[in-house]
Amino acid sequence: MSRRDQIRMSPDELAAYLDEQKVINVATIGPNGRPHLAPLWYYPHESSVATWTYGTSQKAKNLERDPRATVLIEDGESYEKLRGVSLEADVEVITDTAVVTQMGISLMQRYAGAKPGDPVPDELSGFIGKQAPKRIGLIFRPTKIVSWDHTKLGGTY
């Protein structure tokens, strides 16, 4: 078995990794043809990841023009602890305010430590309700997934 095969995450490992991490780095293509890179909070969504952003942001404008992105999620302070995933993705842009509101609630509850399905406090609903009309939802649907977990190598390479 190749080293590449040894460090690849299984589907269950990948799902657990996406669940524990907190920030994605999203690369879109800017108007000048160069990558535009931005960090975003996210939440796992089906077999992908989802988030929201301001509809007037550069990444939103880039995705209107070309709905493709690459997403990087990584961690590890030294080579033998490196873990991560790169998703080449087609991006579904959500503009329906009710759906964007729910996406915002899912996102904020995750970062507040709530579990999916937990009651939504009225103050959170009110805050998200005011934000949602200015935002769009983004669902990154992977077309290619590359993952690595160097901890599987037991400190050797």
DSSP file with accessible surface (Angstrom, degrees, kcal/mol):
  #  RESIDUE AA STRUCTURE BP1 BP2  ACC     N-H-->O    O-->H-N    N-H-->O    O-->H-N    TCO  KAPPA ALPHA  PHI   PSI    X-CA   Y-CA   Z-CA
    1    1 A M              0   0  176      0, 0.0     2,-0.0     0, 0.0     5,-0.0   0.000 360.0 360.0 360.0 135.7    0.0    0.0    0.0
    2    2 A S     >  -     0   0   58      1,-0.1     4,-1.9     4,-0.0     5,-0.1  -0.310 360.0-115.2 -72.8 159.7    1.3    3.4   -0.9
    3    3 A R  H  > S+     0   0   94      1,-0.2     4,-1.7     2,-0.2     5,-0.2   0.881 118.4  57.4 -60.7 -37.7    1.9    6.1    1.7
    4    4 A R  H  > S+     0   0   82      1,-0.2     4,-1.0     2,-0.2    -1,-0.2   0.923 107.2  47.1 -59.5 -44.6   -0.8    8.2    0.0
    5    5 A D  H  4 S+     0   0   75      1,-0.2     3,-0.3     2,-0.2    -1,-0.2   0.861 109.4  55.7 -65.3 -33.4   -3.3    5.3    0.5
    6    6 A Q  H  < S+     0   0   73     -4,-1.9    -1,-0.2     1,-0.2    -2,-0.2   0.823 110.9  42.5 -68.7 -32.9   -2.2    5.0    4.1
    7    7 A I  H  < S+     0   0   11     -4,-1.7   142,-0.8    -3,-0.2    -1,-0.2   0.574  85.8 112.0 -94.5  -8.4   -2.9    8.6    5.0
    8    8 A R     <  -     0   0  107     -4,-1.0     2,-0.3    -3,-0.3   140,-0.2  -0.395  69.0-122.5 -65.0 137.3   -6.3    9.0    3.1
    9    9 A M        -     0   0   15     -2,-0.1   138,-0.1     1,-0.1    -1,-0.1  -0.606  19.1-126.0 -80.3 142.9   -9.2    9.4    5.5
   10   10 A S     >  -     0   0   48     -2,-0.3     4,-3.1     1,-0.1     5,-0.2  -0.345  34.7 -99.2 -73.7 165.7  -12.1    6.9    5.3
   11   11 A P  H  > S+     0   0  109      0, 0.0     4,-2.4     0, 0.0     5,-0.2   0.907 126.7  48.1 -55.6 -39.7  -15.6    8.4    4.8
   12   12 A D  H  > S+     0   0  138      2,-0.2     4,-2.3     1,-0.2     5,-0.2   0.908 112.4  48.2 -67.7 -41.2  -16.3    8.0    8.6
   13   13 A E  H  > S+     0   0   74      2,-0.2     4,-2.6     1,-0.2    -1,-0.2   0.911 111.5  50.9 -64.5 -40.0  -13.0    9.7    9.4
   14   14 A L  H  X S+     0   0   24     -4,-3.1     4,-2.8     2,-0.2     5,-0.2   0.937 109.9  49.1 -63.3 -44.9  -13.7   12.5    7.0
   15   15 A A  H  X S+     0   0   58     -4,-2.4     4,-1.9    -5,-0.2    -1,-0.2   0.923 112.7  47.9 -61.6 -42.4  -17.1   13.1    8.5
   16   16 A A  H  X S+     0   0   55     -4,-2.3     4,-1.7     2,-0.2    -1,-0.2   0.906 111.5  50.9 -65.7 -39.8  -15.7   13.2   12.0
   17   17 A Y  H  X S+     0   0    3     -4,-2.6     4,-1.9     1,-0.2     3,-0.3   0.940 110.0  48.4 -63.3 -47.0  -12.9   15.6   10.9
   18   18 A L  H  < S+     0   0   15     -4,-2.8    -1,-0.2     1,-0.2    -2,-0.2   0.864 110.5  53.7 -62.1 -33.1  -15.4   18.0    9.2
   19   19 A D  H  < S+     0   0  103     -4,-1.9    -1,-0.2    -5,-0.2    -2,-0.2   0.844 112.2  42.6 -70.7 -32.1  -17.5   17.9   12.4
   20   20 A E  H  < S+     0   0   95     -4,-1.7    -2,-0.2    -3,-0.3    -1,-0.2   0.757  98.5  82.0 -89.9 -24.6  -14.6   18.8   14.7
   21   21 A Q     <  -     0   0   29     -4,-1.9    21,-0.1    -5,-0.2     3,-0.1  -0.356  55.8-164.6 -79.6 165.0  -12.9   21.6   12.6
   22   22 A K        +     0   0   92      1,-0.2    20,-0.7    -2,-0.1     2,-0.4   0.617  60.3  53.0-125.0 -19.9  -14.2   25.2   12.6
   23   23 A V  E     -A   41   0A  64     18,-0.2     2,-0.3    51,-0.1    51,-0.3  -0.981  52.3-166.0-131.4 134.0  -12.8   27.1    9.7
   24   24 A I  E     -A   40   0A   0     16,-2.9    16,-2.7    -2,-0.4     2,-0.6  -0.858  16.4-141.0-107.9 149.3  -12.6   26.5    5.9
   25   25 A N  E     -AB  39  72A  47     47,-2.5    47,-2.6    -2,-0.3     2,-0.5  -0.973  22.5-158.7-106.9 121.0  -10.4   28.5    3.5
   26   26 A V  E     -AB  38  71A   1     12,-3.2    12,-2.1    -2,-0.6     2,-0.5  -0.897   6.6-163.2-109.4 124.0  -12.4   29.1    0.3
   27   27 A A  E     +AB  37  70A  25     43,-3.2    43,-1.9    -2,-0.5     2,-0.3  -0.930  16.2 167.2-107.3 123.1  -10.7   29.8   -3.0
   28   28 A T  E     -A   36   0A   3      8,-2.5     8,-3.2    -2,-0.5     2,-0.6  -0.761  41.2 -99.4-120.2 172.6  -12.7   31.4   -5.8
   29   29 A I  E     -A   35   0A  74     39,-0.4    36,-0.1    37,-0.3    37,-0.1  -0.862  37.3-144.5-101.1 120.3  -11.6   33.0   -9.0
   30   30 A G    >   -     0   0    5      4,-3.1     3,-2.2    -2,-0.6    29,-0.0  -0.163  31.7 -95.2 -75.3 173.1  -11.5   36.8   -8.9
   31   31 A P  T 3  S+     0   0   94      0, 0.0    -1,-0.1     0, 0.0    -2,-0.0   0.755 125.4  55.8 -63.9 -20.9  -12.3   39.1  -11.8
   32   32 A N  T 3  S-     0   0  117      2,-0.2    -2,-0.0     3,-0.0    -3,-0.0   0.357 120.5-107.7 -91.6   5.0   -8.6   39.3  -12.7
   33   33 A G  S <  S+     0   0   52     -3,-2.2    -1,-0.0     1,-0.3    -4,-0.0   0.423  82.5 120.0  86.4  -1.4   -8.3   35.5  -13.0
   34   34 A R  S    S-     0   0  174      1,-0.1    -4,-3.1    -5,-0.1    -1,-0.3  -0.662  72.6 -93.4 -95.0 154.3   -6.4   35.1   -9.8
   35   35 A P  E     -A   29   0A 100      0, 0.0     2,-0.5     0, 0.0    -6,-0.2  -0.343  30.3-154.2 -63.8 142.1   -7.5   33.1   -6.8
   36   36 A H  E     -A   28   0A  57     -8,-3.2    -8,-2.5     2,-0.0     2,-0.4  -0.991  14.5-162.6-115.8 122.1   -9.3   34.9   -4.1
   37   37 A L  E     +A   27   0A 117     -2,-0.5   -10,-0.2   -10,-0.2   -12,-0.0  -0.908  14.8 166.8-115.1 132.0   -8.9   33.2   -0.7
   38   38 A A  E     -A   26   0A  10    -12,-2.1   -12,-3.2    -2,-0.4     2,-0.3  -0.994  29.4-130.4-145.8 136.1  -11.1   33.8    2.3
   39   39 A P  E     +A   25   0A  89      0, 0.0     2,-0.3     0, 0.0   -14,-0.2  -0.625  32.1 177.5 -82.9 144.1  -11.6   32.0    5.7
   40   40 A L  E     -A   24   0A  23    -16,-2.7   -16,-2.9    -2,-0.3     2,-0.1  -0.998  32.5-117.9-144.1 146.3  -15.2   31.2    6.7
   41   41 A W  E     +A   23   0A 122     -2,-0.3    11,-0.3   -18,-0.2     2,-0.3  -0.488  45.2 175.4 -70.0 156.2  -17.0   29.5    9.5
   42   42 A Y        -     0   0    0    -20,-0.7     9,-0.2    -2,-0.1     7,-0.0  -0.928  26.5-140.7-151.4 173.0  -19.0   26.5    8.2
   43   43 A Y  E     -C   50   0A  24      7,-2.2     7,-2.4    -2,-0.3     2,-0.1  -0.991  35.8 -99.9-139.2 146.9  -21.1   23.6    9.3
   44   44 A P  E     -C   49   0A  43      0, 0.0     2,-0.4     0, 0.0     5,-0.3  -0.423  40.9-172.7 -61.9 139.0  -21.2   20.1    7.8
   45   45 A H  E >   -C   48   0A  44      3,-2.7     3,-3.0    95,-0.1    95,-0.0  -0.937  52.3 -54.8-142.2 114.0  -24.1   19.7    5.4
   46   46 A E  T 3  S-     0   0  148     -2,-0.4    -1,-0.1     1,-0.3     0, 0.0  -0.317 120.9 -24.1  51.6-125.0  -25.0   16.3    3.9
   47   47 A S  T 3  S+     0   0  102     -3,-0.1    -1,-0.3     2,-0.1     2,-0.2   0.034 138.1  46.1-101.4  27.9  -21.7   15.1    2.3
   48   48 A S  E <  S-C   45   0A   3     -3,-3.0    -3,-2.7    93,-0.1     2,-0.3  -0.600  86.0 -96.0-141.7-159.8  -20.4   18.6    2.0
   49   49 A V  E     -CD  44 140A   0     91,-1.0    91,-2.7    -5,-0.3     2,-0.3  -0.936  29.2-165.1-130.2 156.0  -20.0   21.8    3.9
   50   50 A A  E     +CD  43 139A   0     -7,-2.4    -7,-2.2    -2,-0.3     2,-0.3  -0.960  15.2 151.0-139.4 157.9  -22.2   25.0    4.0
   51   51 A T  E     - D   0 138A   3     87,-2.2    87,-2.9    -2,-0.3     2,-0.3  -0.890  30.6-119.2-161.4-172.7  -21.9   28.5    5.2
   52   52 A W  E     + D   0 137A   8    -11,-0.3     2,-0.3    -2,-0.3    85,-0.2  -0.937  23.1 177.3-138.0 164.5  -23.2   32.0    4.5
   53   53 A T  E     - D   0 136A   7     83,-2.0    83,-2.7    -2,-0.3     2,-0.2  -0.969  43.6 -74.1-156.0 165.0  -21.6   35.3    3.4
   54   54 A Y  E >   - D   0 135A  96     -2,-0.3     3,-1.8    81,-0.2     6,-0.3  -0.458  38.9-131.9 -64.6 137.0  -22.6   38.8    2.6
   55   55 A G  T 3  S+     0   0   16     79,-2.5    -1,-0.1     1,-0.3    80,-0.1   0.709 106.6  52.4 -64.2 -20.0  -24.1   39.0   -0.9
   56   56 A T  T 3  S+     0   0  118     78,-0.4    -1,-0.3     4,-0.1    79,-0.1   0.401  84.7 117.2 -96.1   2.1  -21.9   41.9   -1.8
   57   57 A S  S <> S-     0   0   21     -3,-1.8     4,-2.3     1,-0.1     5,-0.2  -0.226  77.2-114.6 -68.7 160.3  -18.6   40.2   -0.8
   58   58 A Q  H  > S+     0   0   84      1,-0.2     4,-2.8     2,-0.2     5,-0.2   0.917 117.1  53.1 -61.5 -42.0  -15.9   39.5   -3.3
   59   59 A K  H  > S+     0   0   25      1,-0.2     4,-2.4     2,-0.2    -1,-0.2   0.900 108.3  51.0 -63.2 -37.0  -16.4   35.7   -2.9
   60   60 A A  H  > S+     0   0    1     -6,-0.3     4,-1.8     2,-0.2    -1,-0.2   0.936 111.5  47.0 -63.8 -45.2  -20.1   36.1   -3.6
   61   61 A K  H  X S+     0   0   84     -4,-2.3     4,-1.5     1,-0.2    -2,-0.2   0.906 112.0  51.0 -63.1 -40.6  -19.4   38.1   -6.8
   62   62 A N  H  X S+     0   0    0     -4,-2.8     4,-2.5     1,-0.2    -1,-0.2   0.911 110.0  49.4 -62.6 -41.5  -16.8   35.6   -7.9
   63   63 A L  H  < S+     0   0    2     -4,-2.4    -1,-0.2     1,-0.2    -2,-0.2   0.788 104.8  58.0 -72.9 -26.2  -19.3   32.7   -7.4
   64   64 A E  H  < S+     0   0  124     -4,-1.8    -1,-0.2     1,-0.2    -2,-0.2   0.890 114.2  39.6 -63.7 -38.4  -22.0   34.5   -9.3
   65   65 A R  H  < S+     0   0  129     -4,-1.5    -2,-0.2     1,-0.3    -1,-0.2   0.859 138.5   8.8 -78.1 -39.4  -19.6   34.6  -12.3
   66   66 A D     <  -     0   0   36     -4,-2.5     2,-1.8    -5,-0.2   -37,-0.3  -0.837  66.6-155.3-148.8 100.6  -18.1   31.1  -11.8
   67   67 A P        +     0   0   65      0, 0.0    24,-3.1     0, 0.0     2,-0.4  -0.144  61.3 103.4 -79.9  47.3  -19.8   28.8   -9.2
   68   68 A R  E     + E   0  90A 145     -2,-1.8   -39,-0.4    22,-0.2     2,-0.3  -0.954  41.4 163.5-125.1 147.8  -16.7   26.7   -8.6
   69   69 A A  E     - E   0  89A   9     20,-2.4    20,-3.1    -2,-0.4     2,-0.4  -0.968  32.1-130.6-152.5 163.9  -14.4   26.8   -5.6
   70   70 A T  E     -BE  27  88A  57    -43,-1.9   -43,-3.2    -2,-0.3     2,-0.4  -0.990  23.5-159.3-119.0 134.1  -11.7   24.9   -3.8
   71   71 A V  E     -BE  26  87A   0     16,-2.7    16,-2.8    -2,-0.4     2,-0.4  -0.950   4.3-166.5-116.0 132.1  -12.1   24.5    0.0
   72   72 A L  E     +BE  25  86A  51    -47,-2.6   -47,-2.5    -2,-0.4     2,-0.4  -0.977   9.2 176.4-120.8 131.6   -9.2   23.7    2.3
   73   73 A I  E     + E   0  85A   1     12,-2.3    12,-2.6    -2,-0.4     2,-0.3  -0.996  20.5 156.5-129.9 123.3   -9.6   22.5    5.9
   74   74 A E  E     + E   0  84A 106     -2,-0.4     2,-0.3   -51,-0.3    10,-0.2  -0.982  16.8 171.4-148.0 157.6   -6.4   21.7    7.7
   75   75 A D  E     + E   0  83A  48      8,-2.5     8,-2.5    -2,-0.3     2,-0.1  -0.959  25.7 103.5-155.5 170.9   -4.7   21.3   11.1
   76   76 A G        -     0   0   28     -2,-0.3     6,-0.1     6,-0.2     3,-0.1   0.054  44.5-140.5 119.4 132.3   -1.5   20.1   12.7
   77   77 A E  S    S+     0   0  188      1,-0.1     2,-0.3    -2,-0.1    -1,-0.1   0.593  85.3  30.7 -96.2 -16.4    1.5   21.8   14.1
   78   78 A S  S >> S-     0   0   39      1,-0.1     3,-2.3     0, 0.0     4,-0.5  -0.952  89.7-100.3-141.3 162.5    4.2   19.4   12.8
   79   79 A Y  G >4 S+     0   0  109     -2,-0.3     3,-1.4     1,-0.3    71,-0.1   0.873 119.3  52.5 -52.2 -44.4    4.5   17.1    9.8
   80   80 A E  G 34 S+     0   0   86      1,-0.3    -1,-0.3    75,-0.1    75,-0.3   0.620 112.9  46.7 -73.1  -6.8    3.6   13.9   11.7
   81   81 A K  G <4 S+     0   0  120     -3,-2.3    -1,-0.3    69,-0.1    -2,-0.2   0.352  80.1 129.4-112.7   4.4    0.4   15.6   12.9
   82   82 A L    <<  +     0   0   49     -3,-1.4    68,-3.2    -4,-0.5    69,-0.4  -0.388  27.1 166.1 -65.9 132.7   -0.8   17.1    9.7
   83   83 A R  E     +EF  75 149A  48     -8,-2.5    -8,-2.5    66,-0.2     2,-0.3  -0.985   9.8 127.2-140.5 150.0   -4.4   16.4    8.8
   84   84 A G  E     -EF  74 148A   0     64,-2.5    64,-2.4    -2,-0.3     2,-0.3  -0.986  37.4-130.5 177.5 176.0   -6.7   18.0    6.2
   85   85 A V  E     -EF  73 147A   0    -12,-2.6   -12,-2.3    -2,-0.3     2,-0.5  -0.993   8.1-157.9-147.4 140.5   -9.0   17.8    3.3
   86   86 A S  E     -EF  72 146A  32     60,-3.0    60,-2.4    -2,-0.3     2,-0.5  -0.992  12.8-166.1-118.8 126.3   -9.2   19.7    0.0
   87   87 A L  E     -EF  71 145A   2    -16,-2.8   -16,-2.7    -2,-0.5     2,-0.5  -0.968  12.1-158.6-115.3 117.0  -12.6   19.8   -1.7
   88   88 A E  E     -EF  70 144A  85     56,-2.5    55,-3.6    -2,-0.5    56,-1.6  -0.844  37.3-178.4 -83.1 131.0  -12.9   20.9   -5.3
   89   89 A A  E     -EF  69 142A   3    -20,-3.1   -20,-2.4    -2,-0.5     2,-0.4  -0.976  42.1-135.1-142.1 147.5  -16.6   21.9   -5.4
   90   90 A D  E     -EF  68 141A  85     51,-2.5    51,-3.1    -2,-0.4     2,-0.5  -0.828  40.0-137.3 -88.3 136.7  -19.5   23.1   -7.4
   91   91 A V  E     - F   0 140A  11    -24,-3.1     2,-0.6    -2,-0.4    49,-0.2  -0.878   9.5-152.6-108.9 124.6  -21.1   25.8   -5.3
   92   92 A E  E     - F   0 139A  80     47,-2.9    47,-2.2    -2,-0.5     2,-0.6  -0.851  15.5-150.0 -90.8 120.9  -24.9   26.1   -4.9
   93   93 A V  E     - F   0 138A  50     -2,-0.6     2,-0.5    45,-0.2    45,-0.2  -0.841   8.1-157.0 -95.7 123.6  -25.7   29.7   -4.1
   94   94 A I  E     + F   0 137A  19     43,-2.9    43,-2.5    -2,-0.6    -2,-0.0  -0.892  23.8 164.0-104.5 125.2  -28.9   30.1   -2.0
   95   95 A T        +     0   0  104     -2,-0.5     2,-0.4    41,-0.2    -1,-0.1   0.528  38.9 114.4-115.3 -11.2  -30.7   33.4   -2.1
   96   96 A D     >  -     0   0   91      1,-0.2     4,-2.9     2,-0.1     3,-0.3  -0.484  61.1-146.0 -64.1 116.2  -34.1   32.5   -0.6
   97   97 A T  H  > S+     0   0   69     -2,-0.4     4,-2.7     1,-0.2     5,-0.2   0.852  95.4  53.6 -58.1 -38.1  -34.1   34.5    2.7
   98   98 A A  H  > S+     0   0   73      2,-0.2     4,-1.9     1,-0.2    -1,-0.2   0.918 113.1  43.1 -64.5 -41.6  -36.0   31.8    4.6
   99   99 A V  H  > S+     0   0   68     -3,-0.3     4,-2.5     2,-0.2    -2,-0.2   0.921 113.5  51.2 -69.8 -42.3  -33.4   29.2    3.7
  100  100 A V  H  X S+     0   0    0     -4,-2.9     4,-2.7     1,-0.2    -2,-0.2   0.903 107.6  54.7 -61.4 -38.6  -30.5   31.6    4.3
  101  101 A T  H  X S+     0   0   32     -4,-2.7     4,-2.4    -5,-0.2    -1,-0.2   0.941 109.0  46.8 -59.2 -47.1  -32.0   32.3    7.7
  102  102 A Q  H  X S+     0   0  105     -4,-1.9     4,-2.7     1,-0.2    -2,-0.2   0.901 111.1  52.1 -63.8 -38.0  -32.0   28.6    8.6
  103  103 A M  H  X S+     0   0    8     -4,-2.5     4,-2.5     1,-0.2    -1,-0.2   0.923 109.6  49.7 -63.3 -42.1  -28.4   28.3    7.4
  104  104 A G  H  X S+     0   0    0     -4,-2.7     4,-2.8     2,-0.2     5,-0.2   0.902 110.6  49.6 -63.1 -40.7  -27.4   31.2    9.6
  105  105 A I  H  X S+     0   0   11     -4,-2.4     4,-2.8     2,-0.2     5,-0.3   0.945 110.8  49.6 -63.5 -45.1  -29.1   29.7   12.6
  106  106 A S  H  X S+     0   0   39     -4,-2.7     4,-1.8     1,-0.2    -2,-0.2   0.920 113.7  47.0 -59.5 -42.7  -27.4   26.3   11.9
  107  107 A L  H  X S+     0   0    3     -4,-2.5     4,-1.8     2,-0.2    -2,-0.2   0.954 114.7  43.8 -64.7 -51.1  -24.0   28.1   11.6
  108  108 A M  H  X S+     0   0   42     -4,-2.8     4,-1.3     1,-0.2     6,-0.2   0.882 111.7  53.3 -67.8 -36.8  -24.4   30.2   14.7
  109  109 A Q  H  <>S+     0   0   17     -4,-2.8     5,-2.4    -5,-0.2     4,-0.5   0.911 106.5  54.3 -64.0 -38.9  -25.7   27.4   16.9
  110  110 A R  H ><5S+     0   0   28     -4,-1.8     3,-1.1    -5,-0.3    -2,-0.2   0.931 110.6  44.7 -59.5 -45.3  -22.7   25.3   15.9
  111  111 A Y  H 3<5S+     0   0   50     -4,-1.8    -1,-0.2     1,-0.3    -2,-0.2   0.692 109.8  55.7 -77.0 -15.0  -20.3   27.9   17.1
  112  112 A A  T 3<5S-     0   0   87     -4,-1.3    -1,-0.3    -3,-0.3    -2,-0.2   0.447 120.7-108.4 -90.4  -3.4  -22.3   28.5   20.3
  113  113 A G  T < 5S+     0   0   54     -3,-1.1    -3,-0.2    -4,-0.5    -2,-0.1   0.511  71.4 141.4  90.7   5.5  -22.0   24.8   21.1
  114  114 A A      < -     0   0   28     -5,-2.4    -1,-0.3    -6,-0.2    -2,-0.1  -0.403  47.6-125.2 -77.2 158.5  -25.6   23.9   20.4
  115  115 A K    >   -     0   0  137      1,-0.1     3,-2.6    -2,-0.1    -1,-0.1  -0.727  37.9 -84.6 -99.0 152.0  -26.5   20.6   18.7
  116  116 A P  T 3  S+     0   0  129      0, 0.0    -1,-0.1     0, 0.0   -10,-0.0  -0.302 119.4  25.4 -54.3 133.9  -28.7   20.4   15.6
  117  117 A G  T 3  S+     0   0   80      1,-0.3     3,-0.1    -3,-0.0    -3,-0.0   0.294  87.6 136.6  92.4 -11.6  -32.3   20.4   16.7
  118  118 A D    <   -     0   0   67     -3,-2.6    -1,-0.3     1,-0.1    -4,-0.0  -0.346  69.0 -86.3 -62.3 151.5  -31.7   22.3   19.9
  119  119 A P        -     0   0  118      0, 0.0    -1,-0.1     0, 0.0    -5,-0.0  -0.280  40.9-127.0 -58.4 145.5  -34.2   25.1   20.6
  120  120 A V        -     0   0   46     -3,-0.1   -15,-0.0     4,-0.0     5,-0.0  -0.863  22.1-125.3 -98.8 117.7  -33.3   28.4   19.0
  121  121 A P     >  -     0   0   59      0, 0.0     4,-2.3     0, 0.0     3,-0.4  -0.310  17.9-122.6 -60.4 144.5  -33.2   31.3   21.4
  122  122 A D  H  > S+     0   0  137      1,-0.2     4,-2.6     2,-0.2     5,-0.2   0.874 111.5  55.6 -56.6 -39.0  -35.4   34.3   20.4
  123  123 A E  H  > S+     0   0  151      1,-0.2     4,-2.2     2,-0.2    -1,-0.2   0.879 108.2  48.4 -65.6 -34.1  -32.5   36.7   20.5
  124  124 A L  H  > S+     0   0   34     -3,-0.4     4,-2.9     2,-0.2     5,-0.3   0.942 111.0  50.1 -69.0 -45.5  -30.6   34.5   18.0
  125  125 A S  H  X S+     0   0   47     -4,-2.3     4,-2.6     1,-0.2    -2,-0.2   0.914 112.3  48.4 -57.7 -42.7  -33.6   34.2   15.7
  126  126 A G  H  X S+     0   0   37     -4,-2.6     4,-1.5     2,-0.2    -1,-0.2   0.924 112.8  46.6 -64.5 -44.7  -34.0   38.0   15.8
  127  127 A F  H  X S+     0   0  104     -4,-2.2     4,-1.5     2,-0.2     3,-0.3   0.949 115.9  44.5 -62.2 -49.8  -30.3   38.6   15.1
  128  128 A I  H  X S+     0   0    0     -4,-2.9     4,-2.8     1,-0.2    -2,-0.2   0.901 108.4  58.7 -64.5 -39.6  -30.2   36.1   12.2
  129  129 A G  H  < S+     0   0   35     -4,-2.6    -1,-0.2    -5,-0.3    -2,-0.2   0.849 108.0  46.2 -58.3 -34.4  -33.5   37.4   10.8
  130  130 A K  H  < S+     0   0  162     -4,-1.5    -1,-0.2    -3,-0.3    -2,-0.2   0.803 116.5  45.0 -77.6 -29.8  -32.0   40.9   10.5
  131  131 A Q  H >< S+     0   0   23     -4,-1.5     3,-1.8    -3,-0.1     4,-0.4   0.842  96.2  74.4 -79.8 -37.4  -28.7   39.5    8.9
  132  132 A A  G >< S+     0   0    1     -4,-2.8     3,-1.7     1,-0.3    -1,-0.1   0.821  86.9  59.2 -54.0 -41.0  -30.3   37.0    6.4
  133  133 A P  G 3  S+     0   0   86      0, 0.0    -1,-0.3     0, 0.0    -2,-0.1   0.774 107.9  48.6 -63.4 -19.5  -31.6   39.6    3.8
  134  134 A K  G <  S+     0   0  116     -3,-1.8   -79,-2.5    -4,-0.2   -78,-0.4   0.472 109.5  67.2 -91.7  -5.5  -28.0   40.8    3.3
  135  135 A R  E <   -D   54   0A  41     -3,-1.7     2,-0.3    -4,-0.4   -81,-0.2  -0.700  61.5-148.4-118.8 166.5  -26.5   37.4    2.9
  136  136 A I  E     -D   53   0A  15    -83,-2.7   -83,-2.0    -2,-0.2     2,-0.3  -0.928  22.3-124.0-126.7 153.1  -26.4   34.4    0.7
  137  137 A G  E     -DF  52  94A   0    -43,-2.5   -43,-2.9    -2,-0.3     2,-0.4  -0.725  20.3-157.4 -93.6 149.9  -26.0   30.7    1.6
  138  138 A L  E     -DF  51  93A   0    -87,-2.9   -87,-2.2    -2,-0.3     2,-0.5  -0.992   8.5-172.8-130.2 124.1  -23.3   28.6    0.0
  139  139 A I  E     -DF  50  92A  11    -47,-2.2   -47,-2.9    -2,-0.4     2,-0.8  -0.981  14.6-150.8-116.2 120.1  -23.3   24.9   -0.2
  140  140 A F  E     -DF  49  91A   0    -91,-2.7   -91,-1.0    -2,-0.5   -49,-0.2  -0.819   9.9-166.5 -93.7 109.4  -20.0   23.4   -1.5
  141  141 A R  E     - F   0  90A  84    -51,-3.1   -51,-2.5    -2,-0.8   -93,-0.1  -0.868  23.1-127.3-100.5 107.6  -20.8   20.1   -3.3
  142  142 A P  E     + F   0  89A  35      0, 0.0   -53,-0.3     0, 0.0     3,-0.1  -0.248  32.8 174.2 -62.1 135.6  -17.5   18.2   -3.8
  143  143 A T  E    S+     0   0A  85    -55,-3.6     2,-0.3     1,-0.4   -54,-0.2   0.518  82.0  17.7-105.5 -19.1  -16.5   17.0   -7.2
  144  144 A K  E     - F   0  88A 112    -56,-1.6   -56,-2.5     2,-0.0     2,-0.4  -0.960  68.0-164.8-152.8 135.1  -13.2   15.8   -5.9
  145  145 A I  E     + F   0  87A  80     -2,-0.3     2,-0.4   -58,-0.2   -58,-0.2  -0.991   6.3 180.0-125.3 128.1  -12.0   15.1   -2.4
  146  146 A V  E     + F   0  86A  45    -60,-2.4   -60,-3.0    -2,-0.4     2,-0.3  -0.998  12.9 177.0-124.0 127.2   -8.4   14.7   -1.3
  147  147 A S  E     - F   0  85A   5     -2,-0.4     2,-0.3   -62,-0.2   -62,-0.2  -0.907  10.1-172.3-129.8 158.9   -7.7   14.0    2.4
  148  148 A W  E     + F   0  84A  49    -64,-2.4   -64,-2.5    -2,-0.3     2,-0.3  -0.993  12.3 179.5-150.7 143.7   -4.6   13.3    4.5
  149  149 A D  E >   - F   0  83A  19   -142,-0.8     3,-1.6    -2,-0.3   -66,-0.2  -0.781   3.4-175.9-145.3  94.3   -4.0   12.2    8.1
  150  150 A H  G > >S+     0   0   14    -68,-3.2     3,-1.8    -2,-0.3     5,-0.5   0.662  75.8  78.9 -70.0 -13.3   -0.3   11.9    8.8
  151  151 A T  G > 5S+     0   0   73    -69,-0.4     3,-1.4     1,-0.3    -1,-0.3   0.775  81.8  68.9 -65.2 -20.1   -1.0   10.6   12.3
  152  152 A K  G < 5S+     0   0   76     -3,-1.6    -1,-0.3     1,-0.3    -2,-0.2   0.646  86.7  67.3 -70.2 -14.8   -1.7    7.3   10.6
  153  153 A L  G X 5S-     0   0   14     -3,-1.8     3,-1.1   -73,-0.2    -1,-0.3   0.491 103.3-127.5 -85.7  -3.7    2.0    6.9    9.8
  154  154 A G  T < 5 -     0   0   66     -3,-1.4    -3,-0.1     1,-0.2    -2,-0.1   0.828  68.3 -53.4  64.6  31.0    3.0    6.5   13.4
  155  155 A G  T 3 <S+     0   0   56     -5,-0.5     2,-0.3     1,-0.3    -1,-0.2   0.528 116.6 102.9  84.0   5.0    5.6    9.3   13.3
  156  156 A T    <         0   0   81     -3,-1.1    -1,-0.3    -6,-0.2    -3,-0.0  -0.806 360.0 360.0-116.0 161.3    7.5    7.9   10.3
  157  157 A Y              0   0  164     -2,-0.3   -77,-0.0    -3,-0.1    -7,-0.0  -0.996 360.0 360.0-146.0 360.0    7.6    8.8    6.7
